[in-house]
Amino acid sequence: MSDDSAKNPIIDRPERFLSGYATNGAGQALFGDAVPAWFTLPAQSDALAESFRRLADYQIFTAAYDVEAQPILEAIAAMGVQAPASPEAMPLYDIPNDFVLQAIGAVEGGAQVSLIIDHSGSMHEHLPNQIANAANLARALESVGVKVEVLGFTTNSWKGGRARDEWLAAGKTPRAPGRLNETLALVYKSADQPIDRALSVFQEAYGYAVHSITEAKRMSVFDVKRYSKTFRSMLRENIDGEAILAAHRRLYKTGASARALVVFSDEAPVDDATLSVNPDTYLSKHAGAAISLIQAYSPVTVMSVPVDRRHNALPYEYRIPAERDGAGQAQFKTLLENIVLRLGTSITRAELRPSKPGPLKL
């Protein structure tokens, strides 16, 4: 098992030209209470300096109403979503008997993958495919001993919910409140739960998601009562940066030798309440800063599965090519091959010793 706290796998420059506030703020956002002693910014790196500042300056008006780690089916039940009478079966793909896949599973120190899925409204038509992809990736990776967690993220309300109500009651102070909504973190399966015991959760959620698309085509946009009973009603807004950072903190603390964080998203962080009282790039630049610092400093490899080619605005170094419909055996194979490749890269990152200044390019 690698000792990430003892060495800096990427950077060997002790100089600090940022205040301790910026360094500590970014470190806590990335690593939580496990900030490594080597975490500091190399001199003369304006881009990284900006990322440090954005993570340190990011504000949350209140986290009192956030919901953490709610099982996906529990969240669906809480919304009163009507179950489909005849749910469509989720496709299961053939798992390749691949030498490289077997090798990743045999890595000394273990391997772990976190798959996180954007559950915002703009993902509505993409979600069935992404749920199926995540379930099949978990099957393949766990078949060789790789641990896999599958998570979702959205907000718990439209228009800021109770967080915005509290801000209004306080006389709209502070004037720049930062994030102004309730977040909702969803769990399809934990890393310690075998996919065989969680597969029914994916199948049920997949059925809800497909049924919701079918219902959306039949109903009027003014049919609020009917809309509120579909899976789509729980797909609200997306605060990507916080979801990415939370998943990274968990992965980092595992100390596994090979770690990968895979984000299924349209790469367009949006929350109307937050952006109405902050710059319109507030959330996208926070997400970009989180991704940039993970890529520069962490042994965890982060990558994107872009589901909407119109955006792709976040600074991911690694994007997994998407098929036209984002589904099927071919897409599954492409996803699996790329994740396994980057898991190998993450081993290289974790084993590097400080030798050169500045971010490492692999």
Buried (B, 14 or more C-beta within 10 A) or exposed (E): EBEBBEBBBBBBBEEBEBEEEBBBBBBBBBBBEBBBEBBBBBEEBEEBBBBBBBBBBBBBBBEEBBBEEBBBBEBBEEBEBBEBEEBBEBBBBEBBEBEBBEEBBEBEEBBBBBBBBBBBBBBBBBBBBBBBBBBBBBBBBBBBEBBBBBBBBBBBBBBBBBBBEBBEEEEEEEEEBBBBBBBBBBBBBBBEBEBEEBBEBBBBBBBBBBBBBEBBEEBEEEEEEBBBBBBBBBBBBBBBBBBBBBBBBBBBEBBBBBBBBBBBBBBBBBBBBBBEBBEEEBBBBBBBBBBBBBBBBBBBBBBBBBBBEEBEBBBBBBBBEBBEEBBBEEBBBBBBBBBBBBBBBBBBBBEBEBEEEBBBEE
